[in-house]
Amino acid sequence: MGRSAIGEFLRSCRARISPEDVGLVTHGRRRVPGLRREEVALLSGVSTDYYVRVEQGRSQYVSESVLDAVGRALRLSADERAHLYDLARPSRKAGVAQRHPVRAGIRLLLESMPNTPAIVVDHRMFIVTANALGKALFELTDEPASRDRARYFFLDPHARTFFPDWHADADIVVAHLRLLAGRYPNDPGLTSLIGELCIKSAEFRAAWADYGVREKLHGAKRIHHPLAGDLELWYERLVISGEPEYSLITYTAASSSVTAERLGRLASSSGAGRI
């Protein structure tokens, strides 16, 4: 993935910035949109030849100062800079081990939050475990397909009803998967997932081509649950210490809100907790 990925990413970043945006004077007609390679090199303080080698993935080691300079020149966000680091140094990424059980302490933590939907997902967006209310919220069963959230989101028509903001959510999901692909370049399961979604989902394929990069840490989430009705939730994603490929995600609602009341009814009907 490394060489082609870093080139595609940097070209997409160059294309979205005009010379005028960065104070460069241009003359005549330009054949490509955005900044040229030599202009990025100038803004980064490196030679054009060296920048070309970086963009083509031909430089075995790129210093932090150069990556930071390129990030500033291309006005990359913090998530995009982290992604650039991952792409520029793929050799430091080991292969990802097979999925392993979540440790007992995390399971106890989930059980201690009976009134808060909580799930644990891996770097492929697969729900490896959840508390009772998390299972009820996302209609999880023993079937792996119910826990494979990326495939469900893009390939199951029901997802567009379940997530009322599907199109906006899709951009966030794809941008997060793009970041994960750079973080785990040697994981065959993640590579297979992205390849399948590119083939089977036109929406995923189009969003993937936009090269958005974003860490999915927190935000609002609207859900249309078949039993609980419309829910307005806030999610927080926390990386689990010692197991960075796993994340704990909680979903909360403002106290005394309609959503909190509906979550309470869902908890009671599913035997998930006490409100």
Secondary structure, DSSP 8 states (H G I E B T S, - for coil): -HHHHHHHHHHHHHHT--GGGGT----S--SSSS--HHHHHHHHTS-HHHHHHHHTT--S---HHHHHHHHHHTT--HHHHHHHHHHH-GGG-----------HHHHHHHHT-TTS-EEEE-TTSBEEEE-HHHHHHTT--SSHHHHBHHHHHHH-TTHHHHSTTHHHHHHHHHHHHHHHHHHSTT-HHHHHHHHHHHHH-HHHHHHHHTT------EEEEEEEETTTEEEEEEEEEEEETTEEEEEEEEEE--TTSHHHHHHHHHHHHHT----
